[in-house]
Amino acid sequence: MLCSTLLIALVIGCQDNKAILNESEKHLDAGTPQAAVDGLETFIKTAPEEPKARLLLGKAYNELGRHNDAVEQLRKASQLYA
């Protein structure tokens, strides 16, 4: 029973993560990078090892002119993808 409950929680968490990443991509496509940053910064606090989140955050920072922050996130994403 406990294993089933944990598996369900894991699946729901993964779906939530995908939804957050998809929403962030939509904000970037819509030209609202600050909205993407707001969601991604919160997301990364709970899932710091998610490379796609760091890649999207780097892209959003770049669009906002926060180039040093963008480089930092893109480096972290690169390390996580390696």
MOZI-V467405 format. One record per run of one state. SS is the DSSP state (H for helix, E for strand, C for the rest). FROM is the first residue (numbers start at 0). TO is the last residue. If there is no record, write none. Layout:
BEGIN
ss->[SS;SS]
from->[FROM;FROM]
to->[TO;TO]
END
This chain:
BEGIN
ss->[C;H;C;H;C;H;C;H;C]
from->[0;1;29;32;46;50;63;66;81]
to->[0;28;31;45;49;62;65;80;81]
END
